[in-house]
Amino acid sequence: MFVDEAIVELKAGDGGDGCLAFRREKYVAMGGPFGGNGGRGANIIFKADSGLNTLVDFRYNKLIKGKHGGNGLGKGMHGKAAEDVILKVPMGTTITNLDTGLIIADLVNDGDEVIAAKGGRGGRGNMAFATQSNPAPKYAENGEPGEEIKVKLELKLLADVGLVGKPSVGKSTIISKISASKPKIADYPFTTLRPNLGVVRVGDGRSFVVADLPGLIEGASEGSGLGDKFLKHIERTRVIAHVIDMSGYTNDPYEDYVTINEELKKFDENLLKKPQIIIANKMDTENSKENLEKFKIKAGKEIFEISALKNEGLDKVIYKLADILDTIPKTSLYENTKFSSHMVYKFKEEKPYQITKENGTFIITGDQIIKLFKMSRLDTDEAILRFSNKLKKLGVDDELRKMGAEEGDIIKILDFEFEFKE
């Protein structure tokens, strides 16, 4: 089974809660705070693995969660950090944030990895809040929530050469002759339902990877046939080898050539900027010579004549491809693309919260406020006062007054409700 695309929801582990504890020992007066910090939640990491060639593992595993960090303990003991979740993917996997549309990473080399969802930091125990003015704080933090993100995984094959052409032009036969790949070969269209990769070894010691990309017909760039699923694999190839059925039994060879190039252009104009060679296949058939002469006049390009079935002319093609590849440096597929980042930029004109009024209740939302609320353990008067002061520093109280909030009005954050007080 070949699966080259998957959508997955990730939920990194929450940080462990900080501990609220005090030191109580015989003969030790005023022992003070003794609560340790919570441990970090599990990161969710994608890692490229050369032993994989499909995303099938993610086909049914749509939600992946990381474990929470350990809670802090008394005697100043910190909670244990959760073990990271490492998800192995094939080399050539692109990871995109579906919420922003930005690319998180393009994992090309074996061992490349990226943290797609960061685990929350551990909450601080009351030892961490001790100051001269408050040597025995009666509050501790809950752990920070882990990141939640929805990502799209796309596998784009890592091939130096991509064989393109209409169905049944002989691409599978060619790759079976020049490499150790053993694709299914039959005399009907769309025999090949998944890309085939093969390593080609040149007689002088050079080598390169070739991919047989199936399903290209007119309309492939818009979803016809199988092309919309496999055109994206051509993006990584450095050279395009356009295979033409020169027998002309079913279609005019030149019209096939124009049609496929038009589909490449519609999908991505940059594909036509890649070096391309033309391979005239099935030259052992009747009328092939005549069709080739007509093709040469219209195309005006160098053409390599072969018979893949009889293994004739393939050596010249292999050496030509190797020579072209020697002149083309390997570059990143996303060299000029803006990647996603975990860095957060704060601007003075942007408020970290929003306040709306519904049925007389003031509802406060915003990532920063929600995070602050979730990390606040509101189980002591001192903790509630600290939370209230933080809201004031963020300007929440002033904003509520501007919106007409009065003593006794209900304020709501998530499911937590409290009264507004002057």
RONU-912166 format. One record per residue (C-alpha): residue number from 1; residue in one letter; x, y, z. Coordinates in steps of 0.25 Angstrom, whole numbers. Layout:
<atoms>
[atom NUM,'A',[X,Y,Z]]
...
</atoms>
This chain:
<atoms>
[atom 1,'M',[0,0,0]]
[atom 2,'F',[5,14,-4]]
[atom 3,'V',[0,26,4]]
[atom 4,'D',[7,39,2]]
[atom 5,'E',[-2,48,9]]
[atom 6,'A',[-8,49,23]]
[atom 7,'I',[-15,59,32]]
[atom 8,'V',[-11,57,47]]
[atom 9,'E',[-15,65,60]]
[atom 10,'L',[-4,66,70]]
[atom 11,'K',[-6,69,85]]
[atom 12,'A',[7,71,92]]
[atom 13,'G',[8,67,107]]
[atom 14,'D',[4,77,118]]
[atom 15,'G',[15,81,128]]
[atom 16,'G',[14,75,141]]
[atom 17,'D',[8,83,153]]
[atom 18,'G',[16,90,163]]
[atom 19,'C',[15,86,177]]
[atom 20,'L',[10,94,189]]
[atom 21,'A',[17,89,201]]
[atom 22,'F',[24,94,213]]
[atom 23,'R',[36,89,221]]
[atom 24,'R',[32,83,235]]
[atom 25,'E',[43,77,243]]
[atom 26,'K',[46,75,257]]
[atom 27,'Y',[55,86,263]]
[atom 28,'V',[54,94,250]]
[atom 29,'A',[46,107,252]]
[atom 30,'M',[40,114,240]]
[atom 31,'G',[44,103,230]]
[atom 32,'G',[38,111,219]]
[atom 33,'P',[33,106,205]]
[atom 34,'F',[37,93,200]]
[atom 35,'G',[29,90,187]]
[atom 36,'G',[37,85,175]]
[atom 37,'N',[34,89,160]]
[atom 38,'G',[27,80,150]]
[atom 39,'G',[33,73,139]]
[atom 40,'R',[33,77,124]]
[atom 41,'G',[22,70,116]]
[atom 42,'A',[25,62,104]]
[atom 43,'N',[29,68,91]]
[atom 44,'I',[24,62,78]]
[atom 45,'I',[35,60,68]]
[atom 46,'F',[35,56,54]]
[atom 47,'K',[48,49,49]]
[atom 48,'A',[52,44,35]]
[atom 49,'D',[56,30,34]]
[atom 50,'S',[62,24,22]]
[atom 51,'G',[55,10,24]]
[atom 52,'L',[41,16,22]]
[atom 53,'N',[35,19,8]]
[atom 54,'T',[20,22,12]]
[atom 55,'L',[12,29,21]]
[atom 56,'V',[2,18,23]]
[atom 57,'D',[5,18,39]]
[atom 58,'F',[-3,31,39]]
[atom 59,'R',[-15,26,31]]
[atom 60,'Y',[-23,22,43]]
[atom 61,'N',[-15,29,54]]
[atom 62,'K',[-21,42,53]]
[atom 63,'L',[-19,47,67]]
[atom 64,'I',[-6,46,74]]
[atom 65,'K',[-4,51,89]]
[atom 66,'G',[9,53,97]]
[atom 67,'K',[9,49,112]]
[atom 68,'H',[8,60,123]]
[atom 69,'G',[21,63,131]]
[atom 70,'G',[22,58,145]]
[atom 71,'N',[16,67,156]]
[atom 72,'G',[26,74,166]]
[atom 73,'L',[27,67,180]]
[atom 74,'G',[30,72,194]]
[atom 75,'K',[44,73,199]]
[atom 76,'G',[47,81,187]]
[atom 77,'M',[47,70,178]]
[atom 78,'H',[44,73,163]]
[atom 79,'G',[35,65,154]]
[atom 80,'K',[41,56,143]]
[atom 81,'A',[40,61,129]]
[atom 82,'A',[32,53,120]]
[atom 83,'E',[38,45,109]]
[atom 84,'D',[37,51,95]]
[atom 85,'V',[28,44,85]]
[atom 86,'I',[36,42,72]]
[atom 87,'L',[29,39,60]]
[atom 88,'K',[37,33,48]]
[atom 89,'V',[34,37,34]]
[atom 90,'P',[40,35,20]]
[atom 91,'M',[51,44,15]]
[atom 92,'G',[44,54,7]]
[atom 93,'T',[33,57,16]]
[atom 94,'T',[28,71,17]]
[atom 95,'I',[20,76,29]]
[atom 96,'T',[10,87,28]]
[atom 97,'N',[2,94,39]]
[atom 98,'L',[-12,94,34]]
[atom 99,'D',[-16,106,42]]
[atom 100,'T',[-6,115,37]]
[atom 101,'G',[-3,109,23]]
[atom 102,'L',[12,110,27]]
[atom 103,'I',[22,99,25]]
[atom 104,'I',[28,94,38]]
[atom 105,'A',[39,85,32]]
[atom 106,'D',[44,78,20]]
[atom 107,'L',[51,65,25]]
[atom 108,'V',[60,61,14]]
[atom 109,'N',[72,54,20]]
[atom 110,'D',[72,42,28]]
[atom 111,'G',[71,46,43]]
[atom 112,'D',[66,60,40]]
[atom 113,'E',[56,64,51]]
[atom 114,'V',[47,75,56]]
[atom 115,'I',[38,78,68]]
[atom 116,'A',[24,80,62]]
[atom 117,'A',[17,81,75]]
[atom 118,'K',[24,86,88]]
[atom 119,'G',[21,80,101]]
[atom 120,'G',[17,90,112]]
[atom 121,'R',[27,94,123]]
[atom 122,'G',[25,89,137]]
[atom 123,'G',[18,98,147]]
[atom 124,'R',[26,105,158]]
[atom 125,'G',[25,100,172]]
[atom 126,'N',[24,110,183]]
[atom 127,'M',[39,109,186]]
[atom 128,'A',[41,117,173]]
[atom 129,'F',[32,128,177]]
[atom 130,'A',[39,131,191]]
[atom 131,'T',[44,145,192]]
[atom 132,'Q',[48,154,203]]
[atom 133,'S',[35,161,204]]
[atom 134,'N',[27,147,203]]
[atom 135,'P',[37,137,209]]
[atom 136,'A',[25,126,210]]
[atom 137,'P',[16,127,197]]
[atom 138,'K',[4,119,198]]
[atom 139,'Y',[2,117,183]]
[atom 140,'A',[8,109,172]]
[atom 141,'E',[6,108,157]]
[atom 142,'N',[-1,97,149]]
[atom 143,'G',[7,92,137]]
[atom 144,'E',[7,99,124]]
[atom 145,'P',[-3,93,113]]
[atom 146,'G',[4,86,102]]
[atom 147,'E',[3,91,88]]
[atom 148,'E',[-9,86,80]]
[atom 149,'I',[-7,86,65]]
[atom 150,'K',[-13,80,52]]
[atom 151,'V',[-3,76,42]]
[atom 152,'K',[-2,71,28]]
[atom 153,'L',[8,61,24]]
[atom 154,'E',[12,60,9]]
[atom 155,'L',[23,50,4]]
[atom 156,'K',[30,56,-9]]
[atom 157,'L',[39,45,-14]]
[atom 158,'L',[54,48,-14]]
[atom 159,'A',[58,44,-28]]
[atom 160,'D',[68,51,-37]]
[atom 161,'V',[61,47,-50]]
[atom 162,'G',[46,46,-52]]
[atom 163,'L',[40,38,-64]]
[atom 164,'V',[27,45,-69]]
[atom 165,'G',[18,41,-80]]
[atom 166,'K',[4,36,-84]]
[atom 167,'P',[0,23,-78]]
[atom 168,'S',[6,10,-85]]
[atom 169,'V',[17,18,-92]]
[atom 170,'G',[27,8,-85]]
[atom 171,'K',[32,16,-73]]
[atom 172,'S',[31,3,-64]]
[atom 173,'T',[38,-5,-74]]
[atom 174,'I',[49,5,-75]]
[atom 175,'I',[51,6,-60]]
[atom 176,'S',[51,-9,-59]]
[atom 177,'K',[63,-10,-69]]
[atom 178,'I',[72,1,-64]]
[atom 179,'S',[70,-2,-49]]
[atom 180,'A',[66,-13,-39]]
[atom 181,'S',[52,-8,-38]]
[atom 182,'K',[42,-19,-41]]
[atom 183,'P',[29,-11,-44]]
[atom 184,'K',[16,-18,-49]]
[atom 185,'I',[16,-17,-65]]
[atom 186,'A',[4,-20,-73]]
[atom 187,'D',[-2,-16,-87]]
[atom 188,'Y',[-14,-7,-81]]
[atom 189,'P',[-14,7,-76]]
[atom 190,'F',[-12,11,-61]]
[atom 191,'T',[-5,-2,-58]]
[atom 192,'T',[4,6,-49]]
[atom 193,'L',[-4,11,-38]]
[atom 194,'R',[8,16,-29]]
[atom 195,'P',[22,22,-32]]
[atom 196,'N',[33,13,-34]]
[atom 197,'L',[47,16,-29]]
[atom 198,'G',[60,10,-35]]
[atom 199,'V',[75,12,-33]]
[atom 200,'V',[82,13,-46]]
[atom 201,'R',[97,10,-47]]
[atom 202,'V',[105,15,-58]]
[atom 203,'G',[117,7,-64]]
[atom 204,'D',[127,18,-59]]
[atom 205,'G',[123,17,-45]]
[atom 206,'R',[113,28,-44]]
[atom 207,'S',[99,25,-39]]
[atom 208,'F',[85,33,-38]]
[atom 209,'V',[71,30,-34]]
[atom 210,'V',[60,30,-44]]
[atom 211,'A',[45,30,-41]]
[atom 212,'D',[34,25,-50]]
[atom 213,'L',[22,34,-48]]
[atom 214,'P',[9,29,-52]]
[atom 215,'G',[-5,34,-57]]
[atom 216,'L',[-2,46,-65]]
[atom 217,'I',[-13,49,-75]]
[atom 218,'E',[-20,62,-80]]
[atom 219,'G',[-26,68,-68]]
[atom 220,'A',[-16,62,-58]]
[atom 221,'S',[-13,75,-52]]
[atom 222,'E',[-28,77,-48]]
[atom 223,'G',[-30,63,-43]]
[atom 224,'S',[-32,54,-55]]
[atom 225,'G',[-26,40,-55]]
[atom 226,'L',[-16,38,-44]]
[atom 227,'G',[-7,50,-48]]
[atom 228,'D',[-12,60,-37]]
[atom 229,'K',[-6,50,-27]]
[atom 230,'F',[7,48,-33]]
[atom 231,'L',[10,61,-40]]
[atom 232,'K',[16,67,-27]]
[atom 233,'H',[27,56,-27]]
[atom 234,'I',[33,63,-40]]
[atom 235,'E',[36,75,-31]]
[atom 236,'R',[48,68,-25]]
[atom 237,'T',[54,63,-38]]
[atom 238,'R',[65,70,-44]]
[atom 239,'V',[63,65,-58]]
[atom 240,'I',[50,61,-65]]
[atom 241,'A',[51,49,-75]]
[atom 242,'H',[39,50,-84]]
[atom 243,'V',[36,36,-90]]
[atom 244,'I',[28,36,-103]]
[atom 245,'D',[21,24,-110]]
[atom 246,'M',[26,26,-124]]
[atom 247,'S',[18,15,-129]]
[atom 248,'G',[6,24,-131]]
[atom 249,'Y',[-4,12,-129]]
[atom 250,'T',[-13,20,-120]]
[atom 251,'N',[-9,35,-120]]
[atom 252,'D',[-1,44,-128]]
[atom 253,'P',[13,45,-121]]
[atom 254,'Y',[15,60,-122]]
[atom 255,'E',[1,63,-117]]
[atom 256,'D',[4,54,-105]]
[atom 257,'Y',[17,62,-103]]
[atom 258,'V',[10,75,-103]]
[atom 259,'T',[-1,70,-94]]
[atom 260,'I',[8,65,-83]]
[atom 261,'N',[16,78,-83]]
[atom 262,'E',[4,86,-82]]
[atom 263,'E',[-1,78,-70]]
[atom 264,'L',[13,80,-64]]
[atom 265,'K',[12,95,-66]]
[atom 266,'K',[-2,96,-60]]
[atom 267,'F',[3,89,-48]]
[atom 268,'D',[15,97,-46]]
[atom 269,'E',[22,106,-57]]
[atom 270,'N',[35,104,-50]]
[atom 271,'L',[35,89,-55]]
[atom 272,'L',[37,93,-69]]
[atom 273,'K',[50,100,-65]]
[atom 274,'K',[56,87,-61]]
[atom 275,'P',[65,80,-71]]
[atom 276,'Q',[57,71,-79]]
[atom 277,'I',[61,60,-89]]
[atom 278,'I',[52,53,-99]]
[atom 279,'I',[52,38,-100]]
[atom 280,'A',[45,32,-112]]
[atom 281,'N',[41,18,-108]]
[atom 282,'K',[36,6,-116]]
[atom 283,'M',[45,9,-128]]
[atom 284,'D',[44,-6,-131]]
[atom 285,'T',[30,-4,-136]]
[atom 286,'E',[24,-2,-150]]
[atom 287,'N',[23,13,-153]]
[atom 288,'S',[32,17,-142]]
[atom 289,'K',[43,23,-151]]
[atom 290,'E',[33,31,-159]]
[atom 291,'N',[26,36,-147]]
[atom 292,'L',[40,40,-141]]
[atom 293,'E',[43,48,-153]]
[atom 294,'K',[30,56,-152]]
[atom 295,'F',[33,58,-137]]
[atom 296,'K',[47,63,-139]]
[atom 297,'I',[42,74,-148]]
[atom 298,'K',[31,79,-139]]
[atom 299,'A',[39,77,-126]]
[atom 300,'G',[53,82,-131]]
[atom 301,'K',[60,76,-119]]
[atom 302,'E',[70,64,-117]]
[atom 303,'I',[63,51,-116]]
[atom 304,'F',[68,38,-111]]
[atom 305,'E',[63,26,-118]]
[atom 306,'I',[61,13,-110]]
[atom 307,'S',[53,0,-110]]
[atom 308,'A',[51,-3,-95]]
[atom 309,'L',[45,-16,-98]]
[atom 310,'K',[58,-21,-105]]
[atom 311,'N',[67,-13,-96]]
[atom 312,'E',[73,-5,-108]]
[atom 313,'G',[78,10,-107]]
[atom 314,'L',[77,10,-92]]
[atom 315,'D',[92,12,-89]]
[atom 316,'K',[92,25,-96]]
[atom 317,'V',[80,30,-88]]
[atom 318,'I',[87,26,-75]]
[atom 319,'Y',[100,33,-78]]
[atom 320,'K',[93,46,-83]]
[atom 321,'L',[85,46,-70]]
[atom 322,'A',[97,44,-62]]
[atom 323,'D',[104,55,-69]]
[atom 324,'I',[93,65,-67]]
[atom 325,'L',[92,62,-53]]
[atom 326,'D',[107,65,-51]]
[atom 327,'T',[104,79,-55]]
[atom 328,'I',[92,82,-46]]
[atom 329,'P',[94,84,-31]]
[atom 330,'K',[84,79,-21]]
[atom 331,'T',[76,90,-15]]
[atom 332,'S',[65,90,-5]]
[atom 333,'L',[50,89,-10]]
[atom 334,'Y',[46,101,-1]]
[atom 335,'E',[59,109,-3]]
[atom 336,'N',[51,122,-3]]
[atom 337,'T',[39,118,5]]
[atom 338,'K',[34,124,18]]
[atom 339,'F',[35,114,29]]
[atom 340,'S',[26,113,41]]
[atom 341,'S',[33,117,54]]
[atom 342,'H',[30,115,69]]
[atom 343,'M',[35,129,72]]
[atom 344,'V',[24,138,76]]
[atom 345,'Y',[25,153,73]]
[atom 346,'K',[17,163,82]]
[atom 347,'F',[13,176,77]]
[atom 348,'K',[8,187,87]]
[atom 349,'E',[-4,191,78]]
[atom 350,'E',[-9,176,79]]
[atom 351,'K',[-16,172,92]]
[atom 352,'P',[-14,158,97]]
[atom 353,'Y',[-28,156,100]]
[atom 354,'Q',[-42,159,95]]
[atom 355,'I',[-55,163,103]]
[atom 356,'T',[-69,161,98]]
[atom 357,'K',[-82,162,105]]
[atom 358,'E',[-93,152,104]]
[atom 359,'N',[-106,152,112]]
[atom 360,'G',[-100,161,122]]
[atom 361,'T',[-88,153,124]]
[atom 362,'F',[-74,158,120]]
[atom 363,'I',[-66,147,113]]
[atom 364,'I',[-51,148,113]]
[atom 365,'T',[-43,140,102]]
[atom 366,'G',[-29,140,96]]
[atom 367,'D',[-18,130,96]]
[atom 368,'Q',[-10,137,107]]
[atom 369,'I',[-21,139,116]]
[atom 370,'I',[-26,124,114]]
[atom 371,'K',[-11,120,117]]
[atom 372,'L',[-10,128,129]]
[atom 373,'F',[-23,123,135]]
[atom 374,'K',[-20,108,132]]
[atom 375,'M',[-6,110,139]]
[atom 376,'S',[-13,117,151]]
[atom 377,'R',[-17,108,163]]
[atom 378,'L',[-28,116,169]]
[atom 379,'D',[-29,108,182]]
[atom 380,'T',[-24,119,192]]
[atom 381,'D',[-27,133,194]]
[atom 382,'E',[-13,137,191]]
[atom 383,'A',[-13,130,178]]
[atom 384,'I',[-26,137,174]]
[atom 385,'L',[-21,150,178]]
[atom 386,'R',[-8,147,169]]
[atom 387,'F',[-17,143,157]]
[atom 388,'S',[-25,156,159]]
[atom 389,'N',[-13,165,159]]
[atom 390,'K',[-8,159,147]]
[atom 391,'L',[-21,162,140]]
[atom 392,'K',[-20,176,144]]
[atom 393,'K',[-6,177,139]]
[atom 394,'L',[-11,172,125]]
[atom 395,'G',[-21,183,126]]
[atom 396,'V',[-33,174,127]]
[atom 397,'D',[-40,182,138]]
[atom 398,'D',[-39,195,131]]
[atom 399,'E',[-44,189,118]]
[atom 400,'L',[-56,183,126]]
[atom 401,'R',[-59,197,132]]
[atom 402,'K',[-59,203,118]]
[atom 403,'M',[-69,193,114]]
[atom 404,'G',[-78,197,125]]
[atom 405,'A',[-75,186,135]]
[atom 406,'E',[-80,189,149]]
[atom 407,'E',[-79,183,163]]
[atom 408,'G',[-85,169,164]]
[atom 409,'D',[-85,166,148]]
[atom 410,'I',[-81,152,144]]
[atom 411,'I',[-68,150,137]]
[atom 412,'K',[-65,137,130]]
[atom 413,'I',[-52,130,126]]
[atom 414,'L',[-55,117,119]]
[atom 415,'D',[-64,110,129]]
[atom 416,'F',[-59,118,141]]
[atom 417,'E',[-68,130,146]]
[atom 418,'F',[-66,141,156]]
[atom 419,'E',[-71,154,160]]
[atom 420,'F',[-65,167,156]]
[atom 421,'K',[-60,176,168]]
[atom 422,'E',[-55,190,169]]
</atoms>
